[in-house]
């Protein structure tokens, strides 16, 4: 049972961490672009 839990935890982290990183980078780029476009207007 511990092996199954370990495998599931590893597979969930393998999926969630890259997606979370992608979302964080997208939010960061969005704020940077909004600041630049807002400052130019």
C-alpha positions in Angstrom: 0.0 0.0 0.0 2.8 2.4 0.8 4.3 1.8 -2.7 1.0 2.7 -4.4 0.7 5.8 -2.3 4.3 6.8 -3.1 3.7 6.2 -6.8 0.5 8.2 -6.8 2.1 11.1 -4.9 5.0 11.1 -7.4 2.7 11.1 -10.4 0.5 13.9 -9.0 3.5 16.0 -8.3 4.9 15.3 -11.7 1.7 16.7 -13.3 1.0 19.5 -10.8 4.4 21.1 -10.5 5.0 21.9 -14.2 1.4 23.1 -14.6 1.8 25.3 -11.5 5.0 26.7 -12.8 3.5 27.4 -16.2 0.6 29.3 -14.6 3.0 31.3 -12.4 5.1 32.3 -15.4 1.9 33.2 -17.4 0.7 35.4 -14.5 4.1 37.1 -14.2 4.2 37.8 -18.0 0.7 39.1 -17.8 1.5 41.6 -15.1 4.7 42.7 -16.9 2.8 43.3 -20.2 0.0 45.2 -18.4 2.4 47.5 -16.7 4.2 48.2 -20.0 1.0 48.8 -22.0 -0.6 50.8 -19.2 2.5 53.1 -18.9 2.7 53.8 -22.6 -0.9 55.0 -22.9 
